[in-house]
Amino acid sequence: MAGPVPELEDRARTCATRLCEADRVLLASHIDADGLTSAAIAAQALERAGIPFETVFEKQLDEDAVAAIAATDYETVLFTDFGSGQLDSIGDHEDAGEFTPVIADHHQPADRDTEFHLNPLLFGINGASELSGAGASYVLARALADVSDTDPEPSVAADRGTPTASGAANARADNRDLAALAVVGAVGDMQAAGGELHGANEGIVDEGVAAGVLETGKDLALYGKQTRPLPKLLEYATDVHIPGISNDENGALRFLDGLDLELKRDGEWRRWAGLTNEEKRTVASALVRRAVSSGVPATKIDGLVSTAYVLCEEPVGTELRDASEFSTLLNATARYERADVGLGVCLGDRDGALERARQLLREHRRNLSAGIDLVTSEGATQEEHVQWFHASDEIRETIVGIVAGMAMGNAGISRSKPIIAFAEKNDAEVKVSARGTHSLVRQGLDLSVVMGEASRTVGGDGGGHDVAAGATVPKGKEDAFVERADEIVGEQLS
């Protein structure tokens, strides 16, 4: 069967064949939303192929983590959403005969390679914007269904949006039902930052729609359309700042009260997902008119509308139905060392795991708010080409990068320079997170290179994507790191 990304199909089949030859597999994955969905896709594909496996998660795949994996008695290890950038270390253990790696990743590869390596960057596809780790895992899952010894049902085309029973069964047999998780991973990896998914991601979206697990369409580009009451949806909508509504609780209420709509039911504000299409058009048109009259630039107003990715098998009004809200829920579990909870939600646990994830999300939002307030109040130190702040132990190292990205554009935090954030990792090391903008990337910024080179200059290591990357450096080397990072960014943007 044809895969969703033709350029990767041959390599995906090679990797899948190697997995089918294994007696059992250790599945190792990253812990963010992309990593969790990558693991969930791979886990279900392995299970359906009848391959025994165990799953482990790593916050960072450093040399110690790779050594710990090598110390297990697994002869085959499947790495998802990391592994490419750690091939130097992984390759040493492979050369020693300790395990055979199979890698489904989208990060910048190290200088060496390995036989079973599925990465879009090796085939001219941008791993930062066109295919996520979950996307690579999905391509592998589709190939695994094709080459495994299991006996799927004959191919039956599914109706778009409302699959028949036979179509749904077929989507499961060839793993197309996992496309929804791949889209959640891509959205969580900020690959829809321009308003919609592009490149190889589009092929996965098409398969998800055909399988009946996804719906797409133009909608208001606001976070929380499924779960937030309408006033909060508008008040917290700050990506496109609308004076008198954004960050203005009373202003949002006055705006809604001025519409000739029944926006409350039984005394409770309705949610966007519960509005009729006509009601949505009325609210959206009024928002646009307010934005125009308030002098919001046309390019910003265009950003009020984007492509929505809806998981149509999930209940309306829950965070699991919207790809953006789903990914945020998963990130909350990962940032608080509860990857097991996030994986459970991805695998369908709608009881204990989902409720625990929601609790973690509430805690996550409180911590993000406090972190943003801290950074905004204290500001960032401005160098010639970068800006930075050191949170010490006041912001968790697992969320300091998110805080840095969300703080860009606030008072004292420029969007014209990448921002570097430090937070204590342990007694000897400091976590470094860097965030840029897609505009800076178009000018030449590549934070993966910045983090990698600057960290290694001071005895650390790092990597990631062009718009977002991270590193770990020895404590006390922060100034030297910033100096080198500033030089590299200056060279990239000159």
Buried (B, 14 or more C-beta within 10 A) or exposed (E): EEBBBEBBBEBBBBBBBBBBEBEEBBBBBBBBBBBBBBBBBBBBBBEBBEBEBEBBBBBBBBBEBBEEBBEBEBBBBBBBBBBBBBBEBBBBBBEEEBBBBBBBBBBBBBEEEBEBBBBBBBBEBBBBBBBBBBBBBBBBBBBBBBBBEEEBEEEBEBEBEEBEEBBBBBBBBBBBBBBBBBBBBBBBBBBBBEBBBBBBBBBBBBBBBBBBBBBBEEBBBBBBBBBBBBBBBBBBBBBBBBBBBBBBEEBBBEBBEEBEBEBEEEEEBBBBBBBEEEBBEBBBEBBBEBBEEEEBEEEEBEBBBBBBBBBBBBEEBBBBBBBBBBBBBBBBBBBBEBBEBBBBBBBEBEEEBBEBBBBBBEEBEEBBEEBBEBBBEEBBEEBEBBBBBBBEEBBBBBBBBBBBBBBBEBEBBBEEBBBBBBBBBEEEBBBBBBBBBBEBBEEEBBBBBBBBBBBBBBEBBBBBBBBBBBBBBBEEBBEBBBBBBBBBBEEBEE
